[in-house]
């Protein structure tokens, strides 16, 4: 049965702010304490979703999480009413309130790892929620992510949503940001390439920044997702590029069908990996960017590889890039040459996602790729699928509830907590999700 890739994009949260919480993410650290614009951030994401949907690429929406996360602040000993808990945290330990107010769930490439039905032993689509335990501000996302995914992929005959792995370092899991799928048509069995940063006590690890994904986690996710063992390959990310700010594999590589677009320094033993892929993926087409054309530092600064590689019906591909890639003369020169060469990438599409980029997330961070057959797509909660009506409703919703200026100091405002809950309560009705947030329970 013919299948298509559906991109589920994350809505930017109402507390989107720049606190520099993500050590190892150069952009996050560089923009610490700058003034953010949550309203603009959400609208930039919505424009990308709608433009791609209008271009014929199926598109859906994943909602943000409730923030501030009052429950986690109570776990840390802050007491009183919800407003008092927020005020005490913001007064006594502002960084804790900032972490509990992080809007990083908007980068849904980190939400889960997906296995399409063509790759699984039971013929279902599987999604394993990521535990994100390398960073405190992200480790609390898994519970609500699971609730949201179950509300979207609610047909248990076709979908299986798995709880996140145990919250320990051995099983650090960052979701689809460290996972690639290669193959022919989307509905055919593909090869799942799991990319890890460390294997405890076995391989070299980065010296400066943490390797967030472990081999043990990738192996466990493959088991949970019931991926056919003959369709699995594990590869290690180059620890040297992690130390340059490549905190996820999707900052240095992106795949689509038979194409793997990556930097020449992306993987350990890269040429041997390519030889294996050439044997196991019919028509495997590596597009390897040399350091002489684009340095790792420039790739990280422009998020060249944190792009979306999308297939048209005629087999050609479009590369969706952030504005920063076009603004960099050397990177744009390389890209113009890329589309002129003989390869499947024939078009570049640029979007202004500066609000997301300043916090360390480009086009690929904002979306979770889910390959679905026509029947499976019909089984998805239809209210989350992007169309003219939803686009208008969500823009109106953003206009009503989002602020156009936010700093870390603003998080202590009790009105922000109330605004957020009212907004999310309204959003769950728009998206027909039911009661997925703690304050609704």
N, C-alpha and C positions, 0 to 999 in steps of 0.2 A: 504494500500500500504506500502511495506517495506520501512523503513526510516533508515538513518544512521546519526551518528554525524560527522560533518565536523569541524575540528579545523582550524580557521582562525588566523594565527599567525601574530603579528606585526613585521615589519622590524625595526630594531634599527636605529634611526636617525643619521644624519651626525654630529650633535652637542652634542652627548652623552658625558656628563661630570658630575663630582661629585661636586655639590655645596651645598649639605645638605639642600635642599629647602623644604623637606617634613617632617615637625614637626609631630612626632608621629610614623614615620617610623625609627626604630632604625638603620637599615643598612645605610639608606640615611644620617643620622646625623653622624654616626661613620666614614664614608669615605669622609667626606667633604674636599674639596680642594686637594684630591689625583689626580694623573694623570690617565686619562682614555685612552682607546684604542678603538675608535669607529669602526675601521675596524675589530678588533678581535670580538667586541661585535656583530656586524652584522653577521659575519661568524659563530659564536657560535649558534646564533638563526637559521640561515639557515641550519646548520648541523642537528639541532634537527628536523626542519620541514621535511627535506629530509629523515632522518632515520625513522621517523614515517610514512611517506608516503610509503616508501619502505616496511615497516612492514605491510602494508595493511590498515592503518588508513587514510582516506581522509584528505587532508591537503591543505590549501590555504593561501594566503598572503594579508595582509593589509599594505599599504605603510605608511611611516612616514609623519609628517606634515612639512610645511615650517618653518624653523627656521634659524636665529632669526625672530621673529614675529614683523616685522617693523610696522605693523598697530597698534598693541597694544602700542608700544613705542610712536607713534604719538599721540595716545589718552592721553598719559601721558605728552604731551607738548614738546617732542623733535622734532625739525624741521630741514629742509634742504633736501638734497638728501637722498636716502635710506642709502648710505654709511655714510653720515654725522650724520644721526639719530643714527645709531649703534655706531659711534665713540663718540658722545656726551653722550649717555647713559652709555657706558663703562667707560668713563672718569669721569663723574659726579656721577653716582650711579651704580657701577658695579653689585650689586645684582639684579637690575632691568633688566640689559642686560642678566644676567644669567637666570633669570626667563623667559624672552622672548625668550631664546635660549634652554629651557628645552626640552629634547627628551622623556619626559615621555609618549608621545602617543604610544611608542613602547609597552606599557603594555595594550594591547587591551581588556583585561578582564574588564578594566575600560571604554571602549568605549561606551557600550550600554548594555541594557538588552533585551534578546531574548525570544520570545514565539513561539514555533513550531506550525505548522498548526493544529496538533492534539489537541492542548490546547485552540484554539481561536474560538470565536463565529462566525467569518466569514470565517474560514478555510484558512486564509493566515498566512504566517510567518510574525511576527511583530518584529521590532527592535526600541526601544526608546533610543535615544542618551542620554548619561549621561551628566549632567551639570558640575560635578566636581568642585563645587563652594567653597569647603572648602580650596582650595589652589589657590592662584593667578596664579601660573605658569601653572596650569592645566585648569583653568576656561575658558581659551581662546580656548580650543581645539574643543569645540562642533560644531562650524560652519563648520570647515573643515571635521570633522568626519562625519557629516551628508552628505556633498558632496561626500565623499569617499564611504560611505555605499550605497548611491543612485547609484553611478557608478558601484558598484559590484552587488547589488540586484536591478537591474534596471527594472525587469518585474513587473509592478504594478498589474498585475492580480494575482500574487502569493506572492508578498512582499509589506509590508507597513513599511516605515521608518518614524519615528516620531521625530519632533524637540524636543530638550532638554527642561526640565522643567524650570520655571522662575528662574533666578539667584539670589535667596534669601536663607537665611539660613534655613528657614522652609522647603524648598524642596531640601535639599542637597542630591544628587543622585550620587552614585559611580559605577553604572552599574552592570555588571554580577559578579563582585567581592563580592557582597552581595546577591547573588541569587543562589539557587539550584533547580534542577528539579529531582524528584524521581518518579520511576514507573517501569513498565515492559519493553517490547520492545519499542524502540525509537518511533515507529510509532503509539503507543497506547497513549491515553490520560494519562498525568502524573500529579503529584502534584507539584505545583510551591511553593517553600519555600522561601519567601522574608525575609531577615534578616536585622534588623535595629539596630542602636546604640543608638538612642534617640527618645523620643516622647515628644515634648515640654511640660514641666510642669507636666508630669504625672509619668514617671518612673525615677529610679536612673540613673545618667549619670556618665561617667568617671570623675575623679578629676584631672588627670594629662594631658592626651592627649584628643584631640577632638574626639567626636563620629561623623563621617562624614555622615553616612546614617541616614535619618529620616524616621519614620513610614509614615508620610504624603507623602513623596516622593515615597516610595515603593507602597503605595496605589494608587497614581496617575499613576505610571508606569503600574501597573496591569490593570488599566482602559484603558490607552492608548493602551496597547497591546491586549486589548479585550480578556483577559484570562477569561475562563469560571469561574464564581464565585465559583462553586463547586470544583474547582481545585486549590484553593489558600489557603495558610497558612502563617501567619506572626509570626515571632519569634524574640525576642530581644537577641542581642549578650551580653555576660557577660561584664559589664563595667570594671570589675577588670582586665580582660585580655586585654582590649583596653589600659589600663594604663600600660601594660607591652609590648606594641608595636604591638598588634594585631589590626592594623588600618583598616583592611578589614576582613570579615568573611572567605575569602579564605586563610587567614594566619593561621586559626585554624580549618578549616573543608573543606572537598571536598566530593561531592556526584557523584554517577553514577548509573543510573537505580535504583535498590532496595537498594543499599549500601550507607550508610552515614558513612564516615571515619572522626572522629573528636576527639578532646581532651575532657576529661571529664569535663573541665571547659569552654567549648565553649559557652554555651547558658544559659540564665536565665531560671530557671525551666526546666532543661534539661531532667529529668526523665519523667515529665509530657509531654514534647514535644515528647519524644520517644513513650510514650503510645498512643498519638494522631496519630503519624506517623504509628504505628503498625496497627491501625484501618483503616487508609486511604490509605496505600500503601501495596498492596498484596506482601507478602514475604519480608517485610521490614527487612533489615539486618544492624543493627548498629554495627560499629566497634569503640569502645570507648577506647582511649588510656589513661591509668591511669597516674596521676601525678608521682606516684612512678616509673614508667618506663621511662617517658619523661616529664620533667618539661615544663611549659609554656615558660620559658626563653630559654630552649634548642630548643623547637619547633620553636620559633621566630628566633633563631640564625641559624638554619639549614633549615628552611622553609620546614619541614617535610610535613605539610599539604598544602603547596602551590605547590602541585604536581598535575599531571594529572592522573586521574583514567579512563582507557580506556577499552572498552569491545571488546573481540575477538568474532569471529563468533560462537565459541563453548560455549559462556557464561562465560568463565573465564575472569579475569581482570588483567591488567598490571598497575603497579604504576610507573609513570615517575617522577624521583626525581632529585634534584640538587646534584652536587658532595659533597656539604657540609654535606648532610645527611649521605653519606657513610663515610666521614672523621670523623664523631663524633662517638666514640666507643659505647656510650650508645644508641644512636638513631639507629645505624646500628645493634646492638644486638637485639633491639626490632623488627626491620624490618625483620631480618632473622627468628625470631620466628613467625612473622606474616604470612609469606608465607608458613611456615611449618604447621600452624594451619589449621583447617577445615573452610575455608571461601573462597569467590570468588577470592580474590587476590592471584595469583599464580606466579607472576613474578615481579621483580624489574628491572627498566631500568634507568641508571644513566647518566646524561649529565653534561658536564662542561659548566656552564653558569655564570662564575664568574663575568664577566663584568656587567651583568644585576643584579646579586645578590648583588654586592657591592653598587648598587643604590636602592636596596630594592625590587627587582622583581624576582621571581622564575619562574619555568616552567608554572604554572597556570596563572601567571600575563601576560605572553606573548601570551596567546591565548583566543579567543572568540569562545565559543562552539555554533554551530548552527545545530540543527537537521533538516534534509532535506529529503524529499522523493526523489526517483530517478528523477521524473519530475522536482521537485524544484531545484535539484542539476544541472540538465541540463540547467535550466534557469539562473543560476548564471553566471556572466561574466567569460567565460572559461579561459581567459588569466591570472587569478589570481590563478588557480589551480596548485599545485606543481607537477612537473614532472621533468624528466632529463633535458629537454630543458630549462625550467624556472630556474632550479637550477644553471645550467651553466651560463645562461644569468645574473642572479642576482649576482653571485659571480664575474663575469667579471665586472659588474657595480660597485660593492663595491670596487674591486681592482682599478678601474679607478678614483673613486671620494673620497673615504674615507681616512681620516688621521689615522695614527697609534698612535698618541699622541695628547691629547687635555687637556688644563687646562682652568680655568675660565678666565685667562688673555688673552688667545688666541681668545676669542670670539669677541674681538674688531677688529680683522683683517678683512678688507673689502673683502679680497679674499675669506674668508670663506663663506660670504654671496653669492658671485658670484658662487663659487663652488657648494653650496647647490642648488641654483636655476637651474643651468645647469643640475645637477644630477637629480633633481626631474622632470624637463622637459623631460629628457630621460626616467625616470622611468614610467611616465604616458604613454609613447608610448609602453614600454615593456608590461605594464599591461592593456593597451587599456582602460584607464580611462577617457580620454578627459581632459578638463581644470578644474581641481578640486582645484587648488591652487590660492591664491589671486594674485600672480605675473603673472599668466596666464590669468587673467580676462581682 
